[in-house]
Amino acid sequence: MCGIVGYVGGQNAAPLLVEALGRLEHRGYDSAGVAVVGSQLKVTKRAGRVRDLADVLPKRMSGRVGIGHTRWATHGPATDVNAHPHTDTSGTVAVVHNGIIDNAAALRARLTDQGVALASDTDTEVFAHLVALSGADTLEGKVIDALDAVEGTYGLAVVHADFPDRVVVARNGSPLLVGVGEKEMFVASDLAALVRHTATVAHLADGELATVTAAGFTTFRRDLTRTQTTAREVDVDPSAYEHGQIDGRPRMYTEMLEQPASVERALRGRLDERFATAHLGGLEMDARSLRAVRRVKILGCGSAYYVGQMGASLVEELARVPADAEAASEFRYRDPVIEPDTLYVAVSQSGETIDTLLAVEEIKRKGGRVIGLVNVVGSAIARACDGGIYLHAGPEIAVASTKALTTMFVGFALLALQLGRVRDLSVADGRRLVAGLQALPAQIEQVLDGEERIAEAAKALAAAESLFFVGRVRGYPVAREGAQKFKEISYRHAEAYQMSELKHGPLALISPEVPTVAIVPDDELTDRNVAALHEIDARGGPLVVITHAGVDLGELKAERIDVPRNERELDPLLLTVPLQLLAYHAALTLGHDVDKPRNLAKSVTVE
């Protein structure tokens, strides 16, 4: 949940590192720092924002090799001392680290017994001391010696005053890239840090290390055998990675407005009108392989998990194949049975979510087939899967996912349509769904056009300390996603419940101080859902109802928000968009920074 940057070349490293760290602010952090190797090793770090670090950076902090870091507090609070980079006692070695060293407590005790005075509360500091204590005569050897003592996950970058021409990096479960420039090289945990300088990057694999100098890079394993990792040019638009507000609006707002275009991109070239189906070449599965699928298991975390539930419903309805979604963070810890005729789907915007990546590796280890639904080309999950569907949402900078989530839904709709059409889904139903998918961009635009009314409803909700979000069947994962958005950027307690479960607990909490946001599509359960809302209304609970025009709510005292109708299977996407706007305007009303919610990060790279 942190950011790593590094530089080796002909320019002064410090300002480049600080600028690159600023481009990683969307990942979330509470402190930042840089280490530069010149005539000696110099470190500057501060709790707070990157701008706070820039304010205290010495003007004479010169050197052409350096590393930098933004940290989320894990071991020890957010303080100057606990900020990265960490050094050994002599100030010869500096380390930045993403991940968790699981045996840090034992290593700290061992180092203390050896007379090492530890300065911080962190797990990372032990690595700097281990490197310094190694008797190896190369920096690569010292890093390998330290890695041999460490258990856990890491993305690491190390500099050493005695080896002033290089950065040595290592990866195990936390992403690292090497960027290739003109007589200069870069290191980063996220492509966003590099795009202003290079579009040629190499992705390190788990268990891989690299030596990075101004002349280039070499990759190898801990036994020093060379690996064949090469750099490739990626198609990126640097302006798409610009952070901060655009036209005075937060990035989250801009990304919500981009949803019609991103959904159109996700559909482009993937709909086959002649055969009323979808074409997903990236799956690497022919019709016979698709027909052999007997179950679909979807794995994701947070919003990806909730849209995975929507996807499971789509697969069951259209393909009549049993499907379910599970939190990837729990999957591998229950020693799952991996079935050869099950298609596993890993969902992640960044493609680097560690829990989802570890679930993919567990499936692969046991011989299962897994495809990825990811947004970032070349990401770890994309590379680990047997095939997949790229979302084509474009860079998503705000922590709260909007356009990536809607394209995830589209990806699942395309997968369900293709699975259905090799089975029993009729041509007529296929044509109905193709037309429905084609209508989505314009319909999302219609929902966004209703922002003013949604904003008014959001202001009233923002005053509540606690809220319920309720829905049923197709509407329940929509409610879960709505609650997720509301809590993560407004900091209000928001809980999702099945509408059918109200009498089994939640009704006890309904009062004029506890509003409910209800998802009520026009479907086979409309009458039952409306009846449940009357029970809330009878207890004085304020209501906001997301529904379709023509749905009769009776005498309910409710704020009503209508969305366009599509096919019933596709309606959940359109019902989700108003919930994004509700959360956004509630957060603005409360004065929160919607792009950088507290304690959260864009890419969760530690368990």
N, C-alpha and C positions, 0 to 999 in steps of 0.2 A: 504494500500500500504506500510505497515511497517512490522517489525518483532518483536515478543515478545518471550523471553525465561525466564525460571525460574528454580530454583534448591532448593531442601531441602534434606539434607542428612549428611553424615559424612565427606565429603570432603570440602576443601576450595572452596567457591562458585565462587569467582571472575574470576579465570582463566577458569573455566568451562563455565561461562556465555560468556566471550569474545570469546572463541573457538566456542560456539554455534552461536553467532551473526555472526561470519565469514561464517557460513554455510547458513546464510540467506541473504547474499549479493546479490544474484540473484533477490531478491524481489525489489531491488532498495531502496536507502536511501541517505540522505545527512548529517546525524549526528548519533551518537551512545552513549550509556551510560549504566552504571550498578549501582545498589544499593545493598548493602550487609548489613545484620543484624548480628552484633556480639555483643560486649559489648555496642555498640551504632550503630545507622544507619549511614552509610557512602555512599556518592554518588560521582561518577566520570563520567563526560560526556563531549563530545567534538563534535563540528562540524567537518565534514570530514569523513574519512574512519575508519573502525574498527581498522586498524593498528595504526591510530592516537590515538585512545582511548587506545590501548594496550601500546603505548609509554609513556603515562602519568599516567597509573594505578599505584597507590602507592604499593610498595612491601609489606607493612604491612596492606593492605586492607583485613583483615581476617574476616571470618564469614561463617557459614554453611547454611545460607538461603539468597537467593538473587533473583533479577529480572534484566533483561536487555532489551534493545530496540534499534532498528534501525528505524529512522524516515525519512519520506518525509515531507518537509515543507508544511503545510496547513495554520494554523493560525500563522502568523509570519515567518520571514525569517529563514534560516539555521544558527543559532548561538549557542554558548555554552549554553546560558541561555535558549533558546527555546528547546534544546535537552531534551529527556526523559532520566531517570525518573524525574518526578516532585515531589516536596515535599511541605508540609505545612510550615508555617512560623517558627515553632519550630524545624523543621527537624525530626519530629517523624514518619511521614507517607511518603511513596514513592509509586508512581503510574506509571505504563506504560500502554499505551492505543493505540489501533488501532481503527479507525473509526472517526466519527464526532459527537460532542455534539452540537445539533442544537440550543439549548437555552443557549449557552455559554455566549453570550453578556449580557443577562438578569441576569445570575448567577454571572458574573463578577461585574455587577453594584450592585447587592445585597450584595455581599461580601465586596465590597469597602465601601458601606454604613455602614457595620458592623465594619469597621475599619481594615479590612484585607488588608495588603499591597501585591499586586500581583507583582511577579517578572518577569513574562514572558508575551509573547503575545498569548499564546496558549489557546485552549479550555480545554486541559487536566488538567492544573494546578488547575482549579476550583474543580475538583474531589478530589484532595488531601486535599484541605481545607475543603470540605464538610465532608470527612471522619474524619478529625481531630476535627471538631466542633460537631460531633454526640455525643449524650449523652449515646449511647448504651454501654453495658459493655463487649461486645465481638467484635472481629474484623469483624465477619460475620454480626453482627447487624449494625455496623458502615458503612460497605459497602452497605448494603441494604438501610439504611437511605439515603446515598448519591445517590444511584440509583433511589430512589423515586423522587428525585429532577431533574433528568437528562432526557432529551429527545434526541433521536438520536440513532446512531449505535455504538457498542463498542465490543472490546475484551479487557478485563482489567485484570491486575495482581497487587495486592496491598500487601505491607509488612508494618509492624508497629513495632516500637521499643519496645512497651509494650507487643507484642505477638510474641516473637522471634523464635517460633518453626514452623511458618506456612506462607504460601502464600494463599491468597484468590483470586479466579479468577471468572470472569463473562463474559458471551457471549450474544450478541444480534446483529446478522448480520455480525460479523467478527470472523473468525475461531480461535478456541482454542483447543489444545490437552493436555491431561495429560499423561505422560509417566511413566510406572511403572518399577523401578529398584530393586536391592537387597538392602533393607534398605535405599533407596534413591528414590526420586521422581523428575520428571521433568515437566516443562510446556513449551509449544511452540505454535506458530501460524502456524507452518509448520513442517511436519514430518522430513524434511531435518536436522533440528536442533537437532533431537533426535537419529538418526539412529546409531551413534557411541556408544550409551549408552544403548538403549533398542529398542526392536521391539514390545513391548506390550503397546498399547495405548488405551485411551478412548477419543472419540470425544464428546465434549460438544454440546448440542443442544441450539438453541436460547431460551433465558429466563432462562437458567440454570446457577447456580453458583457451585463452588467446593471449599472445604477446602483441602489443600494439605499439608501434614506433612511427615516426614521421614517414618512413619509407614504405610502410605497409603493415600487414598483420599475418601471423601464423597461428593455426589452431592445433590443439593436441589434447590428449587424455592425460590422466594423472600418472600413467606409466610412461609418459613422454612420447608415445606413438603419435605420429602426425595424423590429423584428420583432413578431410577434403572439403571442408566448408568454404564456399566461395561467395563473393559479393555479387548481387544482382541489382539492376536498376528497377526501382519501383515507380509506378505512375502516381505521382502525388502533386497536388496543387498547394504550394506553401501557404497561400492566402486562406485556404480552408482551415488551417490549423491556428489562425490568429486567435488569441485569447482576449478576454475582456469584452466589454459591451460593443455592440454594433448599432450604429445610429441611435445611441442612447439606451438601447434595450439589452438586457442580459442575454447570454448565449442560449440559455434554455428557451427563451421566447423565440429567438431566431430559428432554433432547431424545430420548435413546434410548427412554425410557419413553413418550414421546408418539407413537411411531411407529404403533401401532395406530390411534390417532385421526387422525393425519395421513394415513395411507393410506386410511382411510374417507372423509375429506374429499376426497381426490384422486379417489376413485371416484364420489362423490355426483353423481347426475344424469347420469352419463356412460355408464351401461350400459343397453343396450336389450335386455331379455330376450325381447321378442316376436320380434325379428329376429335375436337372438343375435349382437349386434354392439356396437360402441361408438359414441357420438355425441360428436364433438369439434367443436362449432360454431366455436370459436376458430380452427380451421385456415383458415376461409374457402375451403374447397374442397368442391365437390360430388362426387358419385360418378364423374362423367365425368372430372373433373380428377384424382381419385385413381387411376382406371384408367390414365390417361396417364403415370403415374410409372413409369419404367423402371429407376431406381436410387435408392437412398437413401444419402446421405453425412452422417455424424454428426460434429460438431466440438465438442470440449470440452477442458478442461484439468484435470489432476489427477484427482480422483474423478469429475468429470463425464465425462472421457474414458473411464475404465474402465467406468462404467455405460453410456456410449455403446456400448462393445463388447458389453455385454449386450443393449442395444437392437438393435444390428445383427443379432445372432443371432436375436432375436425376429422381426424383420422378415423375415429370410430363411426362417425355419421356418414362419411363419404366412402370409405374403403371397407367398412364393416370388419375391421381388424381390431382386436382388443388393444387398447393403448392407455397408458397412464404416464404421469409426470411425477418426478421425485426430486427432492432437493439433492443436488450433487454432493453437498457437504456431508450428507449422511450415508450416501450410497455405498461407498467402499468399506465403511466401518461395520456394516452388517454382513460382511462376507457374502455378497450376492451370488445367486446362481446365475451363471451366464449361459443363455440358451442359444444354440446355433441358428435357430430360425427366428430369432428376435433381432429387429433392427433398432440399434441404440442411436439416439440423436443427442449430441452435446450442443448446448445453446449458450453463446457468450458474445456480447458486443465486442469486447477487446480481443477475444481469443486467447487471453492470458489468465483468466480466472483460475486460481490454483486448485480450488476444490473440484472444479469441472475438469481441469486437465488431469488431475490425479484419478478421477473416475474413468476418464478415457483410457489412461494407462492400465488401470485394473481390468477393464473390458478387453483390451488388446492382449494383455498377459494371459487371459483365460480363453483366448481364441474367438471372441465375439466380433461382430461387424459393427462399426460405429461411424456415423457421418457427422459432420459439423455444420452448424448454422451460425456463422460468425461474420463480423463486419470487417475485420482487419486482415487484409491479405498478407500471407506469410507468417501469421501469428502461430504460437505454439500449438494450439488446439487444431488449427487448420492443417498444420503439417503432420500432426499425430494421427489424424483421422484417415479412414479409407477413401473418403470422398466427401462431398458436401455442397452446401449452397451458400455462396457469398451474398450478403445482404444488400450491398451497394447503397447503403444509407449515406455515405460520405462521412468524414470525420465528425464524431460526436464529442464535444468538449465538455458540456455541462455534466455534472455528476448524475443528475436525475435523467434517466433514459426516456426519450420521447420518440424521435424518428427511428432510432434503431429498434425500439420495441414494435412499432407499427410494421416495419419491414420484416421483423421476425414472424409476426402473425401472417404476413403475406407469404413468407417462405413455407410456413406450415400449411397454408391453404394450397399452395402449389404442390407440395409433397402429397397431401391428402388427395388432391385431384388426380395426380398421376397414379398413385396407388389404387384409387377407386376405378379408374378407367381401364386398368389391366385386370380388374375383377368384374364386378357386377354393376358399376355405376353406368347408367344408360347414356346414350348420346344426348338425349334431351336434357338430362340433368347436367351433363358436362357442359353443354352450351349455356345453360342457365348460369352456371358458376363462372364460366369464362366471361360472360357478359357482366356478372356481378363484380368480378375482380377488375374489369376494365372501368367500371363506374366509380371505383373507390376514390381515386384522386380528386375528382370533382366533388364528391360527397364529403370528403375530409375538408375541402375548401369551404363548403357550406357550414360545417360545424364551427370552423374557425371564425367564420363571419359572424357567428352569434356570440362572440367574446364578451361584448358589453353586458349582456344579460347574465352570462355565467360569472363575470367579475362581481356583479352585485350580490349574487348568491354566495360567492366566496367570502365577501366581507362579513356577512352574518356568521358564516361557519368559523371564521377566524377567531371570533370572540369566545368560542367554546373551548373548554379544556380537554374534552373527550368527545369522540364521535364514533358512530357505527357506520360501516359501509355494508350493505346487504344485497344479495342477488341469489339467483337459483339456477342450477345446471349451467347453461352457457353464461349466465350472468354472474356466477359466483367468482370465477377467476378474474373477471372484470372488476368486481368489488375488491378483491384482494389487491389487485394492482392499484386501484384508486386509493385504498388505505395506505399502501406503501408510499405512493407519491406524496400524500398529504403529510404523513408523519416525517418523511425524510427532509422536506424543505420548510414545513411550517412549525415543526417541533411540537405539534399537538398529538395527543394520544389518539390513534385511529385504529380501530379493530374491524376486521371483516368477518362476517358470519353468513351462513346460508340462511336465506329467508325462511326456510322450512324449520330451522332450529331456534327461532325466536322464543318459542314457549319453553325451551329447554335451558333457560338461563338468562339470555340477554334482556328479556322483557323486564326483569327485576331492576335493571339500570336505567330504563327509559324514563325521562323526565323532561321538563321544559329546558333544562340546562344541557341535555345530551341530544344533539341533532343526529339524524340518520340520513345518509345518502343512499338512495335505493336505485338499483338497476332493474328496470321493468320493460323489457322488449315486448313487442307485440308477437307473442308466440303461444304455444299450447298451454303455457302456465300463467298467462296474464291474469286471469280471474283469481287464481290462488294468490298470486303476488299482491294484487290490489287488496284482497281481503286481509292479508297480513299487515299491510300498511295501515289499514283502518284500526288495527289493534295498537299500533304505535301512536296514531293520531288520538285515539281514545285516552291515552295516558299523557297527553300534552307534549309528546315528542315532536320537535320541529322536523320537517321533511323537505328534502330536495330530491326530486324524482327525475332520473334520466330515462327517457322513454321515447316512443314514436308518436307522431301526430295521429289522432284518432283513437288512441287508447283512452278509455273512459275511467277516470280516477274517482268518479262519484263526487261526494261532498268533502273530499279530503282537503284539509288546509295544508297546501304544499306549494313549494316553489318548483315549477315545472320547466324542464329543459328538454326540448324535442330534438331528435337527430333524424337524418334521412333514413329511409328504409333501404335495405339491400336484401339479398337472400338471407334467410334465417341463420345459415351457417356462418355467414360473413358479418352479421350485425355486431358481434362483440367488438370488432375493431372500431366501428363508428361510435359505439357506446363508451369506449375507452378515452377517446380524444377530449370530451368535455371534462373528464376527471383530471387530466393534465392541466387544463386551464383553471379549474377550481383550486388545485394545489398551488399553482403559480401565483394566482391573485391573492389567495389567503396569505402566502408567505410575504408577498409585497406589502400587504396591509399591515403585517406584523413587523415590517422593517428588516427582513432577513435577506442575506445574500443567497439568492436561489442557485447560483452557479457553484457555490462552495459551501454546501451544508456541513455543519459541524460534525466531526468524528467520522465522516464518510469519505470514501475515495472512489474515483472512477473505475479503477482496475484493482480488484482485491487479490493481491498476490501472496498473501500469507493465509494459512488456515485459521 
